[in-house]
Amino acid sequence: MTKKQTNTVAIVTMCFIFAMISFVTNMAAPFGNIWKGQYSWAGMMGNMMNFAAYLFMGIPAGKMLLKVGYKKTTLIALATGFIGIVIQWLSSRAFLGNSAIYVYLLGAFVCGFCVCMLNTVVNPMLNMLGGGGNKGNQLIQTGGTLNSLVGTLTPFLTGALIGTVTKKTTMADVAPLLFIAMAVFAIAFVIISCVQIPEPAAERKDTVYEHSAWSFRHLVLGIIAIFFYVGIEIGIPAQLNFFLSDSTSKGAGILVNGALIGGAFAACYWLLMMIGRFLSTLLSGKVSTRVQLASVSLVAILFLLIAIFLPKSKGMNAPKFIYNPYNKTVGVLVNNGMDKAAAEDYLVNPSDEAIAPYLADLAETFNTEPTVEAINAKLAESQKTPVIPLSVIFLILCGLCTSIMWGGIFNLSVEGLGKYTEQASGLFMTMVVGGGIMPLLQDVIAKNAGYLNSYWLVIAMLAYIFFYAVAGSKNINKDIPV
């Protein structure tokens, strides 16, 4: 009974940590919208630094599990994450000037160390508590459901705080989110200090390791698969966000509040990931991980092909629950000093006299000339319902497919590894650096060939994951004692 209670507490704790991983990771891409407005090269660099940390921390994190255990590794990770968020907040301070971007990137890099350690802890622990196999995958998908829930909220909140990206937009606009992150890390540190977590590695401290995790072919191919998968998971919503935020002819052409709309649609992608992981939680006891992974890979390729070939002229009005033009325009006027009743009256009966006292502030908000004609034109545009390309819908639907890939690939990669699991987890996390490298490469393609054409890279990566599910995930090294 005591062991069962301990396992329940450990499962709840690991699921909470899974959610925190998404909270930290999913801030990087929308924050890139802020820096992209000031430095054209910086759009995906925060995300890149976040994932680059995995390359340096993956193997050490695996060794930490063996040396200090799961609980201490988690506490070290949380302390590191708190420091990383503080550094990112410092980048919002005006006194840093042009150095602010480098301070932000340092903070993103430190946060990368944190999430790498947390991932190294969470995945093998949930897989072990579930007993491996389909049941182990079921627990990982349960944690992944919470991960996606938080992933849904993060870009939405960030987009709401930013609104329309202008040259005046800075990290100070998203400071409330950073303060929330600091509080979450501090509270999590206290809670986890008080709970009991199983320490399977400690029970095997005198074990002899005749081979290494590298000896297993299905793990090596799984490490490549996870390199591609994280690039897919991050790249799809990141370029979707950039596409909708770009008001030029290269992007979706949304002239007002593109960042808000982009953040909202990116949040829908993460929402579908949450739904997909929840459904996989229900299915994983009955449908094998291999079948699930192969099926969603093919469906995702189909969705992306439709998105690429659909003409951008084929569009639909943005749903009111994502963007209400009237309410948003009233909000803009109120935020610039106008009384709410006066703002509502102005939209019904526009007059130059009513808008004149607010020209300077509105010009800064809309990044335009402080003239009545220019402001009235922007306010008129703001009241129109934006037209969203239909391609966006199919990009969002990919969230249902990518939802189960992380847990599925990890589950298949560590199947049958036994005493080599901790080492394998460290190696596995090292290649999560793909979440930084591949979206950066996709961003380069997007700048040269267009946002939608950049998804050909994602299709190629999905094809490899299909191969892994069908053939590469089979354990052909069963003769190795584990």
N, C-alpha and C positions, 0 to 999 in steps of 0.2 A: 504493500500500500504506500509506504514511504517513497519507494522508487517511482511508483506511478505518479505520485504528487509532484516529485522532483522533475519528472519528465514533462508534466503538464506546464509547470512554471517555466521550464527551459524552452518549451515550444512557444509559449506566449512571448517570452523575452526575445527569442530569435526572430519571431514575426515582427515585433516592434522595431528591431534593428534593421530588418529588411526594409521597412517603411522609411527609416532614417536615411538609408543609402540612396533611395530615390529622391528624397528631399534635397540632399546635397548635390547629387549629380544633375538633377533637372534644372537647377538654377543657371548652369553654365551657358546653355544655348540661348535662352532669352536674355541673359545679361550681355551676350554677344551683340544683341541689337543695339545696346547702349554704346558699346565701344566701337562698333562698326560705323556709327555715325561720325566718330572722331578720327578713327584710323581704319582705312579700308581693309587692312590686312588682319584686323583683330577680331572679325566676326566669330570665327570658330577657334580662336587661340585659347580662350579660357577653357573650353571643352577639351582641347588638345592637351593642355597642361594638367587638367584633372585626370585624364586617362593615361598620360605619359608617366604619372607617378606609379601606376601599376607595374610598369616595366622594371622599376627599381625596387618596388616593395613586395612584389608577389612572392618571390622565393624566400626573402627574410621573414615574411609573414607566416609562411608555412613552417619555417624553423621555429618561430616564436610559439606556435601551437604545441610543438614537441617539447620545447624548453620551459616555457612559463605557463602553458595551458590556455584553454579557451577563454576563461573569465578575465585573466590579467591582460590577454591580448585585446579583448574587447574594451577594457578600461583605458588602456594606452591609446587605442583608436579614438575613443570619445574625447579624450583630452587633446589629442592631435587635431581633431575636427573643430573643436572650440577655438583653438589657436588660428586655424585656417580661416574661419569665419571672421574672426577679429581682424585679421590682416586684410581680408576683402573689404570689410567696413572702413578700414583706414584709407583705402583707395578712394573713398568718397570725400575725403577731407581736401578742401580747396588749396591748402598750403603746399600740397605735394606737386601741384602744377602738372607738367608733362610727364613727371615720374609716376603718376597715379596708375597708368596702365600696367607698368611693370610690378607695382605693388599688388595690384589685383591678380596678375598672372601668378605671382608667388603664392598668394592666398589660395588660388585654385589648385596649384600644385600641392600645397600642404593638405588641402581637403582631399586630394586624390590619395595621399598616403592613408588617410582615415578610412575612406570607403573601401580601399583595397584590403586593409586589415579586417574590416567588418565583413566583407564578402568572403574572405578566407575562413572566417569563423562560422558564419551563418549557414552556408551551403552544405558543408560536410556534416554539421551538427543536425540540421533538419533531415538530411538524407539518412543519417545514422538513427535518429530517433524514430523515423518511419520504418526502419528495418531494410532500407535499400529497395531496389526493384521499383515496381509500380507504386508501392506504398510510400517509398522514399520520395519519389517524384511528386506524389500527391501532397506531401507536406511542403515541399519546395514551392509548389504552385499555390498553396494556401498563403505562404509568406509572400509570394509574388503578387497575390491579389491585393494585399495591403500596400505593397511596393507601388503598384500601379495606381491605387487610390490617391496616394500622396503625389505620385507623378502627374496625376490629372490636375491637382490643385496648384502645384508649383508654377507651371508656365502661365496658368490662368491668372493667378495672383500677381505674378510679375508683369504680365501684359496689362492688367488693370492699373497697376501702379505707374507704368510707363505711359500708357495711352498712345499718343502719336510721337514717334521718334523724331527729334529735331537736334540741331547742333548744341542746343542748350541742355539736352537730356544728360543726366549724370547718374553715378551710383548713389548719390544722395536720395534720388527718387525711390530707390528700392531699399533704403535703410531699414524700414519697418520689418521687411522680410528677414534681413540679416539679424536683427535683434531677436526675432522669433527663433531663428536657428540657434543662436547662442543659448537661449533659454532651454530649448529642447535638449541640446547637448549636456548642459549642466544638470538638468533633471534626470536625464537618462543615466548619467554617471552615478548619481546618488542611488537610483533604483537598482541598477545592476550590481552596485557594491553590496547590496543587501540580499540578493537572490543567489540561490545555489544552482550551478550549472554543471552537468556531467563532464568529467575529464577523461575521455577514453584514451588519450595519448599517455596520460600519467600511469594508467594501468598497464601500459606496454613499455615502460621505460627501460627494461632490461632486454627487450626484444632484439634479435639479431636480424639485420637487413642484408640478405644475400644478394639482392638485386637493387634496382632503383625504379622509380615510377616511369622513367623513360623506357623501360623494357617492354611496356605494354603498348602495342600498336594502336589499339582503339583509344587510348588516352592521348597519344601524340596527334592522331587525326582529330580528336575532339578539341584539343588545344587550338588547332588551326580553325576549326569550326567556330569556336567561341570568339576568336579574333575577328572573324567575319561577322558573326552574329551581332556583337556589340556595335560594330560599325553600321549595321542595318538598323538596329533599334534606335540609335541616336540620329543617324543620318536622315531617316525618313521624316520625322517631325521637325528636325532642325531646318532642312531645306524647305519644307512646307511653310514653316514660320517665316523664313526669309522671303519666299515667293510671295506670300500674302502681304508682307510688310513693305515690299518694294512697290512704290507708287508709279514707277516708270513703265514703259512698254515692255521691258524685259520681265517684269514681275506681273502681279495680278492687276495692277493699275488702280488699286484702291487709294484714293487721294487723301482720305482723312481717317485717322485711327487704325491704320493698317496693322500696327504692332499689337493693338488690343485684339483685333480680329484674328491675327495670326496666332496669338497666344491662346485664344479661345478654341480655335480649331486644333492646335497642337494638343490642348487639354483633352479634346474629344478623342484624339488618337490614344492618349494614355488611358482614357476612360474605357475605350474598347479593349485595351490591353488588360485592364482590370476584369472586365466581363469575361474575356477569353480565359484568363487564369482561373477565375471562379468556375467556369464550365469545365476546364481541365481538371480542377480539383474533384469535381463530381465524376468525371469520366476515367480518371487515371487508375482507379481500382479495377476497371473492366476492360479498357482499351490500352494496349501496350504503348509505352513511350515512343517506340520506334515508328509505329503506325501513325501516331499523332504528329510526330515531327515531319515525316515524309509528306503527309497530307497538307499540312499548313504551308510547307515550303512551296508546293506546286500552286496552291491557291494564291499565295502572295505574289508569285511571278505573274499569274493571270491578272491580278488587280493592277500591278504596275504597268503591264503592257497596255491595258485599257487607258490608264492615266496618261501615259506617254503619247498615245495616238489620238486621244480625244482633242479636237481643236479647242484652243483657249477661248474662242468666241462662244462656245457652248457653256452657258452659265446658268446660275439660279440666284435668286435674291437671298441674302444672308438671313437665316432664321432670326426671329425677334428675340429668342432666348439667348442668342449669341451676341447680337448687336441690335439695340433699339435706337434708331437714329434720333428720334425726338427727345427721348430721355437723356441720351448722350450729349446732345446739343445744349439742352437746358443745363446739364452738369458742367459743360465747358464755360458757359456764361456765368454760372454761379461761382465756379472756381476762380474766375477772373474778376470777382467783386460785385457782380450784379445780384440784386435780390431775386429770389426764386420766382416770386409773383411777377416781378418786372420782366424777368427772362421769358416766362411763359407768355406774357402779354406781347413782348417784342416779336416772338416767333409767329404770333397771330397777326400783329400789326407792326411790321418792321418800320423803323424811323431812324433817320440819320442822327437826330438829337439824342435818342435813347442810347445809341451805341457809342457815340463820340467820347464819353469819359473813359472808355475802356479800350480804346484803340491800341495803345502801346502794349498793354498786357496781352491782348488777343493776337496782336501781330507776332509777339514772341511765341505764343502757344502754337500758332499756325505756321510759323516760320515764313511770314510774308510781309508786305509793305504795310505800314500803319496808316492806311487810308480807308475811308468809309467804303469805297468801291471794292477794295481787295478783301476787307473783312466780311462784307456782305456776301461776296462770292464764296468765300470759304464756309460761312455759316449755311448758305444755301446748299453747298455740296455736302456738308455734314448732315443735313436733314434728309438726304437721299438714301434709300436702302442700297447698300453696296451689292454689286453683282459678283458672285464667287464662281470661278471656273469649276465645272463639274469634275475635272481631274482631281480636285481636292478631296472629293468624297471617296474616291478609290484609294487615295493615299491614306486617308484616315482608316479605311476598312482593313488596311494591312496590320493595324494594331491588334485585330483579332488573331491574326496569324503569328505575329512575332511574340505574342503573349506567352506562349508555352515553350518557346525555343530555348531560353536561358536554362530553365529547370530541366528540360528534356536533354539538352546537350550535356549538362553537368551530370545528370543521373546516369546517362549511358557511358560517359567518360570514366567515372569512378567505379562502375559496376565491377565487382570481383577483385578490387584492389586491396581490401583488407587493411593490413598494417601500413600499406603505402599511401593510404588515403590523405593524410595530412600533407605529405610531400606533394602529392598530386594536386591538392587544392592550391598550394602555393604556386606551382607551375601553371596551373589553369588560370589563376588570377593575373599572372604576369602578362598573359596574352590578351587580357581585357584592354590593353593599350590600343587594341584595334578600334575601340570606341573613340579614340582621339585621332588616330592616323587615317582611317578610312573616311570619316566625315570631312576631314580636312581635304583629302584627295577629291571627294565628291564636291566640295565647295569650289575647288579649282576648276573642275569640269563644268560646274554650274556657271561660273564667271565667264568661261570661254564658249560653252556650247548651249547654255540655257539651263534654267532650273530643272525642267522636266527631263531633259536629256541626261542629266546627271544620274537619274535613276537606273540607267543601264548598268552602272557599276553595282548597284544594289541587286539587280537581277542576276548578275554573274555570281555574287556572293551567295544568293539564295540557292543557286544551282549546286554549289558545293555542299551546302547544308543538306540538300536532298540526297546527294551522293552519300554523305555521312550517315544519314538515317537508314538508307537502304543497305549499304555495304560496309562503310568504314567503321561503324560502331560495334561490330561483332568482335568479341574477345577471342583472339586466336592464341593467347598466351596462358591458357589455363594450367599449363604444366608448372608455372612459377608458384612456389609456396607463398601464401598470403596470410 
